[in-house]
């Protein structure tokens, strides 16, 4: 298992926060899922898809020194803080770098930290142990430093943590059953991701009719009019009719699924999830923005 690709245990999507003494509640850190493998002075970092990113993070030398166990596999979230808030795009920037000079510079401009929330093994496997036992092991083997630290958690008080993360503009919380085992490559109802609803103004790139849905996009620093998802829920019949009347004059190309249009119409949506490639999931239409300029529909980290 050590220094091999492991697909981590996955989160199910929860609907709303709750209090339950059978659960612990952690902040949902906004970065990349990273599995840390350590043996002696050697340390390797793998993404959830099994890609090695060790060479991108010189901070891992300090991480290895802070892990007191000779051998360990730790499940963590790699983050970059901007002020007191983790910013997904800042860690993604670190993950894209390949030039050694730029990587060395980024250690100072975008320093990475690894927030540990589980342990799979040390000198023996721990995945069948209850979660709270694994949490205790983390506290024993990880010495907190700027580059690595155990995640904080509350017992039973999901609503309080949900409000706290909202105040700090974080993504949400994770609810985990105290007795849960660690099962790789499995989406478990014992681990629930409960996100804050986010609102964003997007431009409309095209539409579909079966079922009706808008293909939505955003402007990024290096990419304009990038598709970021499809919104199918929240429309009233008058919304559809209004849009189809406007869109008739804007048609460009058409493919098997989508009628593409000139990107000059905007709308507001809500969403709960965002993938590593900025695809927005669990979306809800909130209304057209006929006076908004398409170039102002930008992704804000």
Secondary structure, DSSP 8 states (H G I E B T S, - for coil): -TTS-----EEEE-SS--EEEEEEEEE---SEEEEEEEETTEEEEEETT--B-GGG-TTHHHHHHHB-SSEEEEEEEEEEEETTEE-HHHHHHHHH---HHHHHHHHHHS-EEEEEEEEEESSSB-TTS-HHHHHHHHHHHB--BTTEEE--EEEEEHHHHHHHHHHTT--EEEEEETT----TT-EEEEEEEEE--EEEEEEEEEEEETTEEEEEEEB-SS-SSEEEEEE-SS--HHHHHHHHHHHGGGEEEE-SS-EEEEEEEEEEEEESEE-TT--EES-EEEEE-TTS-GGG-B---
